Amino acid sequence: MCGIFGSFNFDRAPVADAILSDMANSIRHRGPDAGGWHADDLVSLGNRRLSILDLSQASDQPIFSDDRRTIVVQNGEIYNYIELRDELRQLGAKFHTQGDTEVLLRAYEVWGPEFVSRLNGMFAIAIYDSAQAQLYLYRDRLGVKPLYIAGSAEEGRIWFGSEIKAILANGQSYTPDLSALAQFFALNYIPQPATAFDGIRHLPPGHMACLSQQNGLKIRQYWDLKRIRNDTDMSEAEAKGELLAQLDDATRIRMRSDAPYGAFLSGGLDSSSVVGMMSLYQTQPLHTFSIGFDDPRFDETKFALLAAKRFGMRHEVKIADHDAAREWAHFIWHCDQPHGDVSFIPTGQVAKLAAKQVKMVLTGDGGDELFAGYEKYQDLFPDGRTDHLENGWEDRFVRQSGLLQGDEPDTLLTGALHQAFHDGDPYKSLSDAVRHADHQDPVNRVLFAETTTLLPGNNLVKPDRMAMAHSLEVRSPFLDYRMAEFAFSVPGALKLRQGETKWIYKKAVEPLLGADLTWRKKQMFTVPIGEWFRQALTGYCRDILLDGRLEARALFSMEKVSQMLTQHVACEANYTRQLRALISTELWFRLFVDQDADFRPQVSTPTESD
């Protein structure tokens, strides 16, 4: 697990070492163990390393070919690196390290740019082939690892980085993208490839980019989940057997580590299933970690303790504190963009707890999107039924699950943001994904859209940024691409049945987890922020939203903002989602647009050069 950064210089003007140093330091939290870069007149590419595989300096990056004409940096882990290394050795490749990054180098040398199709992992990779004068960028299939791009051939240079702040460290100025902010207020996250910064974009999941002076920037898709079709003849027994086999192997290969590791264990179905599978491969107890809450509506610690006891784990619990003011700014700083999901805060707290004991954890991320774990799916498809759907149901689902409801886009948004919201369709990324999966049944069409849009746009941002903020690696077996392909071969009718979400999944894991853990009511992993707005955080809300700075941006009706806050505090309405989105947006403006000298040091992590 690391962070990468660099550039391709169409004008062959080298990037100054001072800029590369700033880019490296901006993401030092992603890799505090080592750092380095290569730079010449055509490219620069660098890495900050968090050592998980091959802890020796031999695996520090960049990794060079024997003739030093091919150079590789990566962020992530290649879980099948052992099998690939064995195969490459049989083909004549020689290895000088025990890590997975050299496997990428040798795979490129033997199989060429298409080697990516052989990888099972989470990754953002940059490979510079000086003999071909080409730079290749790759992002993993499901978008677990981020990779941002800015610039163009016409501008003379393209920048890339694992976080937006690495690009911001290049000294150039980037303004807010109001169309992206409009999408944020539609969906509660900014869907990829857009970002909150005009001119900075995300390389989409499952895509690769080739940069050369002759052809500029060319991006193409190397993997498409849409090619998977569900098997309408799949039996319950076949589905259960294959689900367990996939989860078993995906967990097994994610336990490959030369550094201490453990697991996040909330007590929910997904994390409990992963820990249960981990227990099959361990003779000694592993560390597991969870965050609890004083409010029993949000607290799952008793279930986490039940799972830990069942599987013989050493479990640690921390009760979340109420200092959301500092934590909120911290998570926006590490996300680089507004995010309306405040479960980022407890994720950061559990990552901080885990990082004191281990360098890597397994998690249950992805299970809800693949196997229909959210109640909103049951609301849309009661008992898995789809015969009641009317024309236009796709758009209604997207809007009903979105952020602003009813006339709120018109009463809350003003000025240029109101115009941006109405100039296009800010729901388009998600609704188009539902429509484009028309080869699937309706349940899987929705799950496809959320797996390809919501998951990389929001739900996978949370574990990556919050764990990396504390130099902790996270791995999820459910995000194995083989698991995703299997999940979309399972008919939706097996996922929602008998009033249950994740029906086939629960049937499969019940012998492993027991009935109490398997069939208990799902709780959302979030903080009781709506209650805190009415109590400890009322003053904080007023300070952030009503001190005049949000009003000066001329993007929101302050009359409506004040009304929402007043009615929420008085328990006359529930505006939790709208208020937290407004706070996240204002925090982002102060941190990244205003670059408030008094505000930024509250969340900045001190860095130093190697």
Residue pairs with C-beta under 8 A, 6 or more apart in sequence:
1 30
1 31
1 50
1 52
1 75
1 76
1 77
1 360
1 468
1 473
2 30
2 31
2 47
2 48
2 49
2 50
2 61
2 73
2 74
2 75
2 76
2 162
3 27
3 30
3 31
3 47
3 48
3 75
3 161
3 162
3 163
3 166
3 468
4 45
4 46
4 47
4 48
4 73
4 74
4 75
4 124
4 125
4 126
4 147
4 160
4 161
4 162
5 20
5 23
5 24
5 26
5 27
5 37
5 45
5 46
5 47
5 159
5 160
5 161
5 162
5 166
5 167
6 23
6 37
6 43
6 44
6 45
6 46
6 73
6 126
6 159
6 160
6 161
7 15
7 43
7 44
7 151
7 157
7 158
7 159
7 160
7 170
8 42
8 43
8 135
8 157
8 158
8 211
9 15
9 41
9 42
9 43
9 44
9 156
9 157
10 153
10 156
10 157
10 158
10 213
10 216
11 156
11 157
12 41
12 42
13 41
13 156
13 157
14 39
14 40
14 41
14 44
15 39
15 44
15 157
15 170
17 39
19 169
19 170
19 171
20 37
20 39
20 44
20 46
21 609
22 169
22 170
22 171
23 46
23 161
23 166
23 167
23 169
23 170
24 35
24 37
24 46
24 48
24 609
25 169
25 607
25 608
25 609
26 163
26 165
26 166
26 168
26 169
26 607
27 48
27 161
27 162
27 163
27 165
27 166
28 35
28 48
28 605
28 607
28 608
29 334
29 468
29 469
29 470
29 471
29 605
29 607
30 48
30 50
30 75
30 162
30 163
30 468
30 471
31 47
31 48
31 49
31 50
31 471
32 48
32 50
32 471
33 49
33 50
33 51
34 48
34 49
34 51
34 57
34 60
34 61
34 610
35 46
35 47
35 48
35 49
35 610
36 46
36 47
36 60
36 61
36 62
36 610
37 44
37 45
37 46
37 47
37 62
38 44
38 45
38 46
38 62
38 64
38 71
38 128
39 45
40 130
42 130
42 133
42 213
43 128
43 135
45 62
45 71
45 73
45 126
45 128
45 135
46 62
46 73
47 61
47 62
47 73
47 74
47 75
49 59
49 60
49 61
50 359
50 471
50 473
51 59
51 258
51 259
51 359
52 77
52 257
52 258
52 259
52 359
52 360
52 473
53 59
53 77
53 81
53 98
53 99
53 100
53 256
53 257
53 258
54 97
54 98
54 99
54 100
54 258
55 258
55 259
56 97
56 98
58 96
58 97
58 98
58 99
59 97
59 98
59 99
59 101
59 102
61 72
61 73
61 74
61 101
62 71
62 72
62 73
63 71
63 72
63 73
63 97
63 101
63 102
63 104
63 105
64 70
64 71
64 105
65 71
65 105
65 109
66 94
69 129
69 130
69 131
70 105
70 108
70 109
70 127
70 128
70 129
70 130
70 131
71 127
71 128
71 130
72 101
72 102
72 104
72 105
72 108
72 125
72 126
72 127
72 128
73 101
73 125
73 126
74 100
74 101
74 104
74 123
74 124
74 125
74 126
75 123
75 124
75 125
75 145
75 147
75 162
76 121
76 122
76 123
76 124
76 125
76 140
76 144
76 145
77 100
77 121
77 122
77 123
77 473
77 475
78 84
78 100
78 103
78 104
78 119
78 120
78 121
78 123
79 120
79 121
79 253
79 254
79 256
79 475
79 480
80 119
80 120
80 121
80 253
81 99
81 100
81 103
81 121
81 256
82 256
84 103
84 107
84 118
84 119
85 95
85 103
85 106
88 95
88 103
88 106
88 107
88 110
89 95
91 110
92 110
93 106
93 109
93 110
95 102
95 103
95 106
96 102
98 258
100 121
104 115
104 119
104 125
104 127
105 127
107 115
107 118
107 119
108 115
108 127
108 129
108 136
111 118
113 127
113 136
113 208
113 210
114 222
116 125
116 138
116 208
116 222
117 222
117 223
119 140
120 253
120 480
120 481
120 482
121 140
122 140
122 142
122 144
122 145
122 475
122 479
123 138
123 139
123 140
123 145
124 137
124 138
124 139
124 140
124 145
124 146
124 147
124 162
124 203
125 136
125 137
125 138
126 135
126 136
126 137
126 138
126 160
127 135
127 136
127 138
128 134
128 135
128 136
129 135
129 136
132 212
133 212
133 213
134 210
134 211
134 212
135 210
135 211
135 212
136 208
136 209
136 210
136 211
137 147
137 149
137 160
137 203
137 208
137 209
137 210
137 211
138 207
138 208
138 209
138 222
139 145
139 146
139 147
139 203
139 204
139 205
139 206
139 207
139 208
140 205
140 206
141 205
141 206
141 223
141 225
141 481
141 484
142 205
142 206
142 366
142 451
142 455
142 456
142 460
142 479
142 481
142 484
143 192
143 204
143 205
143 206
143 455
143 456
143 460
144 456
144 460
144 464
144 476
144 479
145 162
145 464
146 162
146 163
146 202
146 461
146 464
147 160
147 161
147 162
147 202
147 203
148 160
148 161
148 162
148 163
148 164
148 166
148 167
148 195
148 200
148 201
148 202
148 203
149 158
149 159
149 160
149 200
149 201
149 202
149 203
149 209
149 217
150 158
150 159
150 160
150 167
150 170
150 172
150 174
150 197
150 199
150 200
150 201
151 157
151 158
151 159
151 199
152 158
152 216
152 217
153 216
153 217
158 211
158 217
159 167
159 170
160 167
160 203
161 167
163 334
163 336
163 465
164 195
164 197
164 200
164 336
164 337
165 336
167 174
167 200
168 174
168 197
168 592
174 197
174 198
174 199
174 200
175 197
175 198
175 199
175 593
176 196
176 197
176 198
176 589
176 593
177 194
177 195
177 196
177 197
177 198
177 199
178 416
178 417
178 420
178 555
179 194
179 420
179 423
179 424
179 426
180 190
180 194
180 195
180 196
180 197
181 190
181 196
181 338
181 417
181 420
181 555
181 585
182 413
182 417
182 420
182 421
182 424
182 426
183 190
183 191
183 194
183 426
183 427
183 429
184 190
184 196
184 337
184 338
184 340
184 403
184 581
184 585
185 403
185 404
185 409
185 412
185 413
185 417
185 421
185 426
185 581
186 402
186 403
186 404
186 409
186 421
186 426
186 427
187 398
187 402
187 403
187 426
187 427
187 429
187 430
187 454
187 457
188 340
188 341
188 402
188 403
188 458
188 577
188 581
189 339
189 340
189 341
189 454
189 457
189 458
189 461
190 196
190 337
190 338
190 457
191 429
191 430
191 453
191 457
192 202
192 204
192 205
192 429
192 453
192 456
192 457
193 201
193 202
193 203
193 204
194 201
194 202
194 429
195 201
195 202
195 336
195 337
196 336
196 337
196 338
196 588
196 592
197 592
203 209
203 219
204 219
204 221
205 452
205 456
206 221
206 222
206 223
206 224
206 225
207 219
207 220
207 221
207 222
208 219
208 220
208 222
209 217
209 218
209 219
210 217
210 218
211 217
211 218
223 481
225 448
225 451
225 452
225 484
225 485
225 488
226 436
226 437
226 439
226 448
228 485
228 488
228 489
229 439
229 440
229 488
229 489
230 440
230 441
230 444
230 488
230 489
230 490
230 491
230 492
231 489
231 490
231 491
232 491
234 489
234 490
234 491
234 494
236 494
236 504
236 507
239 490
239 494
239 504
239 508
240 504
240 507
240 508
241 508
242 486
243 486
243 490
243 504
243 505
243 508
244 508
244 509
244 512
246 480
246 482
246 483
246 486
247 273
247 274
247 277
247 477
247 478
247 483
247 509
248 277
248 280
249 480
249 482
250 477
250 478
250 480
250 482
250 483
251 274
251 277
251 278
251 281
251 362
251 477
252 277
252 281
254 362
254 475
254 476
254 477
254 480
255 261
255 278
255 281
255 362
257 359
257 360
259 358
259 359
259 360
260 287
260 357
260 358
260 359
260 360
261 286
261 358
261 359
261 360
261 361
261 362
262 286
262 287
262 288
262 289
262 354
262 357
262 358
262 360
262 361
262 362
263 271
263 274
263 275
263 278
263 286
263 287
263 288
263 289
263 313
263 361
263 362
263 363
264 271
264 288
264 289
264 290
264 350
264 354
264 361
264 362
264 363
264 364
264 474
265 271
265 272
265 275
265 288
265 289
265 290
265 304
265 307
265 308
265 313
265 315
266 272
266 290
266 291
266 300
266 303
266 304
266 364
266 525
267 290
267 300
267 301
267 302
267 303
267 304
267 305
267 306
267 307
267 517
268 300
268 303
268 364
268 522
268 523
268 525
269 364
269 367
269 373
269 502
269 505
269 506
269 509
269 513
269 517
269 518
269 522
270 363
270 364
270 365
270 366
270 367
270 368
270 373
270 478
271 304
271 307
271 363
271 364
272 303
272 307
272 364
272 513
272 517
273 364
273 367
273 509
273 512
273 513
274 362
274 363
274 364
274 476
274 477
274 478
275 286
275 288
275 307
275 308
275 311
275 313
275 362
276 307
276 310
276 311
276 509
276 512
276 513
277 477
277 512
278 286
278 311
278 362
279 286
279 311
279 312
279 313
285 312
285 313
285 314
286 313
286 314
287 313
287 314
287 315
287 316
287 354
287 357
287 358
288 304
288 307
288 308
288 313
288 314
288 315
288 316
289 315
289 316
289 317
289 318
289 350
289 353
289 354
289 357
289 361
290 300
290 301
290 304
290 315
290 316
290 317
290 318
290 350
291 317
291 318
291 319
291 320
291 346
291 347
291 349
291 350
291 353
292 299
292 300
292 301
292 304
292 317
292 318
292 319
292 320
293 299
293 319
293 320
293 346
293 527
293 528
294 319
295 528
295 531
297 523
297 528
298 523
298 524
298 526
298 527
298 528
300 523
300 525
301 317
303 517
303 520
304 315
304 317
305 315
305 317
306 516
306 517
307 313
307 513
307 517
308 314
308 315
309 315
310 513
310 514
310 517
316 353
316 357
318 349
318 350
318 353
320 345
320 346
320 349
320 527
321 349
322 532
322 536
322 537
324 342
324 345
324 527
324 529
324 532
324 537
324 540
325 537
325 540
326 602
326 603
327 345
327 348
327 349
328 342
328 345
328 583
328 584
328 587
329 587
329 591
329 599
329 602
329 603
330 348
330 469
330 602
330 603
331 339
331 344
331 345
331 348
331 465
331 466
331 469
332 338
332 339
332 584
332 587
332 588
332 591
332 603
333 591
333 600
333 603
333 604
334 348
334 465
334 466
334 468
334 469
334 603
335 344
335 461
335 465
336 592
337 588
338 581
338 584
338 585
338 587
338 588
339 458
339 461
339 462
339 584
340 403
340 577
340 580
340 581
340 584
341 458
341 459
341 462
341 526
342 526
342 527
342 529
342 580
343 462
343 524
343 525
343 526
343 527
344 462
344 465
344 466
345 527
346 525
346 526
346 527
347 462
347 463
347 466
347 467
347 525
348 466
348 469
348 470
351 466
351 467
351 469
351 470
351 472
351 474
352 470
354 361
354 470
354 472
355 470
355 471
355 472
358 472
359 471
359 472
359 473
360 472
360 473
360 474
360 475
361 467
361 472
361 473
361 474
361 475
362 474
362 475
362 476
362 477
363 463
363 474
363 475
363 476
364 476
364 478
365 459
365 460
365 463
365 474
365 476
365 478
365 479
366 451
366 455
366 459
366 460
366 476
366 478
366 479
366 483
366 484
367 373
367 478
367 502
367 505
368 374
368 502
369 447
369 450
369 451
369 454
369 455
369 459
370 447
370 451
370 478
370 483
370 484
370 487
370 488
371 447
371 487
371 490
371 495
371 501
371 502
371 504
371 505
372 378
372 443
372 447
372 492
372 495
372 496
372 501
372 502
373 501
373 502
373 505
373 522
374 501
375 501
375 522
376 401
377 443
377 446
377 447
377 495
377 496
377 501
378 496
378 499
378 500
378 501
380 393
380 397
380 446
381 442
381 443
381 492
381 496
382 499
383 496
383 497
383 498
383 499
384 443
384 492
384 493
384 495
384 496
384 497
384 503
386 441
386 442
386 443
386 492
389 442
393 442
394 431
394 434
394 435
394 445
395 427
395 431
397 434
397 446
398 427
398 430
398 431
398 434
399 405
399 427
402 427
403 577
403 578
403 581
404 412
404 413
404 578
408 578
409 418
409 421
409 422
410 418
411 557
411 560
412 556
412 557
412 560
412 561
412 564
412 578
413 421
413 555
413 556
413 557
414 554
414 555
414 556
414 557
415 554
415 555
416 554
416 555
417 555
417 556
418 555
420 426
425 431
429 453
429 457
430 449
430 450
430 453
430 454
431 449
433 448
433 449
433 452
433 453
434 445
434 446
434 448
434 449
435 445
437 444
437 445
437 448
437 449
438 445
440 448
440 488
440 492
441 491
441 492
441 493
442 492
443 491
443 492
443 493
443 495
443 496
444 488
444 491
444 492
444 495
447 487
447 488
447 492
447 495
448 488
451 484
460 479
463 474
463 476
464 474
467 473
467 474
469 605
477 483
490 504
494 503
494 504
495 501
495 502
495 503
495 504
495 505
496 503
497 503
497 504
500 506
500 519
501 522
506 518
506 519
509 518
510 518
510 519
529 537
529 576
529 580
530 568
530 574
530 576
533 541
533 565
533 568
533 569
533 576
533 579
534 568
534 569
534 571
538 569
541 565
541 569
541 579
541 583
542 565
544 550
544 583
544 586
544 587
545 561
545 565
545 579
545 582
545 583
545 586
546 558
546 561
546 562
546 565
549 586
549 589
549 590
549 594
550 556
550 558
550 561
550 582
550 586
550 589
551 558
553 589
556 582
561 582
564 573
564 575
564 578
564 579
565 575
565 579
567 573
567 575
568 574
568 575
568 576
568 579
590 596
590 599
591 599
591 600
591 603
